[in-house]
C-alpha cells in the first residue's frame, strides 16, 4: 500500500475516532455536572473524577480532529499521539486502581479471596478503558513515519 493511501486511511480513522472520543467527553462532562451515574452495556459513567475525565476526553477528541487534515505531516501525527497519550494516562490510572482494589480483602481479611479477586476485573469499565485499544493504532503510524524518514534520508 502506498504512503498516500495509508495516510488517507489514517486520517479517516482518526477523524471518526476523534468524533467518538469528543462525544464521549461531552457526555462525561454533562453527566458529571448533573452528578448522574449511567450504565450502558460494559460502560459506566460515574465517579468523582468524571468531570476531569470528560474534559481530557473532550480535548483528546479535539486533538484527534485537528490531526486529520494533511495526516502525512509529522506534526499532525504528533497531535494524534498526544491525544492517545491523554487517553492512556486516564485508562492507565483506572487500570492501576482496579488492580489495587482487587488485592485488598473485605472487612476482617487483609487479602481478597480468589473469587473476589477475579470478580473485580469484570465490567463495567469507564469509557477510557474501552477506547484504549483503539488508540494503539497511532503507534503504527508513528513507526511507519520513522521508516519513511529513514528512506528519505537514504535518497538524499
PyMOL commands that set and color helices and strands:
alter all, ss='L'
color gray80, all
select helices_A, chain A and resi 3-34+50-66+74-103+114-119+127-135+137-155
alter helices_A, ss='H'
color red, helices_A
select strands_A, chain A and resi 38-40+43-45
alter strands_A, ss='S'
color yellow, strands_A
deselect
rebuild
show_as cartoon
